[in-house]
Structures are given as structure tokens and as C-alpha cells.
Amino acid sequence: MAYRLPPARRTTFVVQRKRTPAGPEPAFIHLAHCSMIEGTPHRIRPDEARAALTDPAVAPCTFCRPDTGLGIDLA
């Protein structure tokens, strides 16, 4: 019998960071399926998203509201 690896956990959150000529803009946390993601997002785990949202330089997307999916209400 062959050993099977457990299925990969699905990451449902991404962080979007945009750089501009004036410097980086604040980062945004999105749900992975959000249509408002711009640029190249980076996948993060739910615990990383929850920790990132405690940083004042990181904001939840107001369209997909990942904070409510995490049980946090930041609005």
C-alpha cells in the first residue's frame, strides 16, 4: 500500500501590496476569489490573515470583507 500525502489545505485569503512611484500603498487582505484584486497577490493562511489585520498598515477589502469570514468585524 502506497503512502498518500494528506490533501493540501486550501488557502482562502490573499494579501495585495501595490507599489507606486510615491512608495508602497497600504496592503489589503482579500478572499482568494475576490474580483477586486489588483496586481500579483500572495496567498496566506487564515491565521496569517487574522494577524495581518491587526496591523494598522493593512486593511480588509471593503468589497469581499475577509474580516467577517475570519470572525473579526473591522468596519
Backbone as CSV, one residue per row, in Angstrom:
resi,resn,N_x,N_y,N_z,CA_x,CA_y,CA_z,C_x,C_y,C_z
1,MET,0.847,-1.179,0.000,0.000,0.000,0.000,0.892,1.242,0.000
2,ALA,0.638,2.133,-0.900,1.440,3.349,-1.036,0.994,4.393,-0.018
3,TYR,1.962,5.147,0.460,1.669,6.234,1.402,1.109,7.409,0.625
4,ARG,0.005,7.955,1.076,-0.609,9.107,0.418,-0.464,10.328,1.300
5,LEU,-0.041,11.412,0.685,0.057,12.666,1.419,-1.329,13.221,1.674
6,PRO,-1.515,13.885,2.811,-2.822,14.493,3.057,-3.075,15.598,2.042
7,PRO,-4.338,15.843,1.711,-4.613,16.902,0.742,-4.143,18.252,1.263
8,ALA,-3.679,19.085,0.350,-3.206,20.420,0.737,-4.375,21.242,1.263
9,ARG,-4.106,21.983,2.307,-5.145,22.865,2.837,-5.345,24.021,1.876
10,ARG,-6.581,24.333,1.638,-6.883,25.423,0.711,-6.702,26.758,1.413
11,THR,-5.961,27.637,0.789,-5.787,28.982,1.304,-6.898,29.827,0.725
12,THR,-7.634,30.483,1.569,-8.768,31.254,1.079,-8.527,32.755,1.161
13,PHE,-7.330,33.151,1.542,-7.023,34.567,1.687,-5.776,34.926,0.900
14,VAL,-5.724,36.170,0.430,-4.535,36.675,-0.257,-4.244,38.077,0.264
15,VAL,-2.980,38.458,0.174,-2.583,39.816,0.524,-2.141,40.503,-0.757
16,GLN,-2.623,41.716,-0.949,-2.294,42.516,-2.126,-1.475,43.710,-1.682
17,ARG,-0.349,43.876,-2.294,0.518,45.016,-1.988,0.861,45.711,-3.298
18,LYS,0.605,46.996,-3.386,0.881,47.738,-4.610,2.000,48.732,-4.357
19,ARG,2.921,48.783,-5.308,3.995,49.772,-5.243,3.689,50.866,-6.246
20,THR,3.950,52.092,-5.848,3.738,53.236,-6.729,5.017,54.064,-6.734
21,PRO,5.147,55.026,-7.647,6.330,55.882,-7.639,6.495,56.644,-6.321
22,ALA,5.404,56.886,-5.634,5.469,57.598,-4.360,5.762,56.659,-3.188
23,GLY,5.877,55.372,-3.446,6.131,54.407,-2.384,5.011,53.388,-2.313
24,PRO,5.147,52.393,-1.448,4.116,51.359,-1.370,2.828,51.903,-0.759
25,GLU,1.716,51.391,-1.271,0.417,51.715,-0.705,0.120,50.723,0.411
26,PRO,-0.852,51.017,1.262,-1.202,50.054,2.306,-1.601,48.712,1.688
27,ALA,-1.334,47.651,2.387,-1.683,46.313,1.912,-3.160,46.044,2.176
28,PHE,-3.742,45.186,1.357,-5.132,44.779,1.524,-5.204,43.272,1.620
29,ILE,-6.089,42.790,2.479,-6.371,41.364,2.579,-7.679,41.128,1.830
30,HIS,-7.691,40.102,0.975,-8.875,39.740,0.189,-9.188,38.270,0.396
31,LEU,-10.426,37.887,0.108,-10.737,36.483,-0.088,-10.136,36.109,-1.434
32,ALA,-9.702,34.873,-1.593,-8.978,34.467,-2.797,-9.802,34.619,-4.067
33,HIS,-11.102,34.583,-3.979,-11.943,34.682,-5.171,-12.435,36.109,-5.448
34,CYS,-11.949,37.102,-4.738,-12.400,38.490,-4.883,-12.057,39.031,-6.273
35,SER,-13.007,39.726,-6.872,-12.783,40.300,-8.201,-12.086,41.662,-8.146
36,MET,-11.834,42.182,-6.959,-11.201,43.489,-6.811,-9.687,43.406,-6.625
37,ILE,-9.106,42.210,-6.675,-7.665,42.035,-6.503,-6.942,42.617,-7.701
38,GLU,-5.931,43.428,-7.432,-5.105,44.009,-8.491,-3.666,43.550,-8.301
39,GLY,-2.947,43.411,-9.390,-1.542,43.027,-9.292,-1.396,41.547,-9.007
40,THR,-0.282,41.208,-8.403,0.016,39.820,-8.078,-0.150,39.598,-6.582
41,PRO,-1.237,38.963,-6.171,-1.445,38.725,-4.745,-0.617,37.530,-4.266
42,HIS,-0.427,37.462,-2.972,0.288,36.351,-2.351,-0.677,35.617,-1.432
43,ARG,-0.726,34.315,-1.593,-1.629,33.508,-0.771,-1.129,33.462,0.671
44,ILE,-2.083,33.548,1.596,-1.753,33.441,3.019,-2.790,32.556,3.706
45,ARG,-2.404,31.994,4.827,-3.292,31.149,5.615,-4.237,32.024,6.439
46,PRO,-5.349,31.469,6.916,-6.285,32.240,7.732,-5.641,32.850,8.982
47,ASP,-4.730,32.115,9.635,-4.084,32.671,10.824,-3.177,33.849,10.462
48,GLU,-2.547,33.792,9.282,-1.716,34.909,8.825,-2.586,36.115,8.478
49,ALA,-3.752,35.870,7.881,-4.674,36.964,7.545,-5.181,37.635,8.819
50,ARG,-5.538,36.843,9.806,-6.024,37.385,11.082,-4.947,38.242,11.743
51,ALA,-3.716,37.766,11.747,-2.615,38.528,12.349,-2.328,39.795,11.546
52,ALA,-2.378,39.709,10.218,-2.106,40.882,9.379,-3.138,41.973,9.608
53,LEU,-4.385,41.593,9.839,-5.438,42.586,10.022,-5.319,43.345,11.338
54,THR,-4.433,42.920,12.226,-4.182,43.684,13.452,-3.174,44.800,13.218
55,ASP,-2.510,44.777,12.054,-1.529,45.798,11.696,-2.254,47.011,11.110
56,PRO,-1.987,48.222,11.605,-2.676,49.401,11.074,-2.340,49.715,9.609
57,ALA,-1.262,49.144,9.074,-0.890,49.385,7.681,-1.553,48.388,6.732
58,VAL,-2.401,47.511,7.265,-3.092,46.503,6.463,-4.594,46.692,6.665
59,ALA,-5.339,46.640,5.562,-6.786,46.848,5.642,-7.516,45.702,4.946
60,PRO,-8.721,45.381,5.414,-9.511,44.379,4.705,-10.163,45.002,3.477
61,CYS,-10.357,44.219,2.450,-11.071,44.678,1.260,-12.510,44.989,1.667
62,THR,-13.009,46.146,1.255,-14.381,46.515,1.613,-15.402,45.853,0.694
63,PHE,-14.935,45.186,-0.362,-15.834,44.501,-1.287,-16.115,43.068,-0.824
64,CYS,-15.057,42.288,-0.553,-15.244,40.875,-0.190,-15.283,40.636,1.316
65,ARG,-14.854,41.612,2.115,-14.905,41.582,3.575,-14.315,40.305,4.195
66,PRO,-13.005,40.078,4.035,-12.387,38.891,4.626,-12.408,38.907,6.149
67,ASP,-12.521,40.092,6.742,-12.560,40.179,8.201,-13.796,39.482,8.769
68,THR,-14.931,39.561,8.090,-16.114,38.875,8.582,-15.975,37.369,8.426
69,GLY,-15.295,36.925,7.362,-15.044,35.498,7.199,-14.145,34.939,8.283
70,LEU,-13.336,35.805,8.876,-12.435,35.391,9.961,-13.062,35.582,11.341
71,GLY,-14.278,36.118,11.370,-14.927,36.368,12.657,-14.493,37.672,13.304
72,ILE,-13.932,38.573,12.516,-13.477,39.885,13.002,-14.318,40.926,12.279
73,ASP,-14.827,41.918,12.974,-15.580,42.976,12.313,-14.806,44.267,12.467
74,LEU,-14.137,44.693,11.386,-13.304,45.887,11.431,-13.973,47.109,10.812
75,ALA,-15.194,46.963,10.336,-15.872,48.099,9.673,-16.422,49.075,10.670
